Amino acid sequence: MTAIWKRSLTLAELNALGENSLVAYLGIVFTAIGEETLEATMPVDARTHQPFGLLHGGASVVLAESMGSIAGYLCVDEGKSVVGIEVNASHHRAVSSGEVRGICRPLHLGARNQVWQIEIRNARGQLCCSSRLTVAVMG
């Protein structure tokens, strides 16, 4: 891991953090930890559809906030935590099946707050949603 990650967790440990929560219910799985990125996938199925059979915008926001919160947690020292204080999302393309992949990158890593950019792409690599999450550093 590089200088931005202050905690060293495996993918299995990251995925275990979401057990018995909305993260697990929606099928979100962390798949890669890069030098300055975190990646995860989420299925597009009955759990994440809106009534018209498309990926629900709220499910995309859950993916984005989950990724940014975990990335933020990985970037703070032991004894500290992060909490989301603002999230926004722009939906660019509909998805009806398969899975989407989120890529989370830092925009700002401050002592009191962090800002994360999350891009959600379909199986063809096309941008479906862009989101930004601000978290406060606690502790």
Buried (B, 14 or more C-beta within 10 A) or exposed (E): EEEBBEBEBEBEEBBEBBEEEEBBEBBBBBBEBEEBBBBBBBBBBEEBBEEEEBBBEEBBBBBBBBBBBBBBBBBBEEEBEBEBEEBEBEBEEEBEEEBBBBBBBBEEBEEEBBBBBBBBBBEEEEEBBBBBBBBBBEE
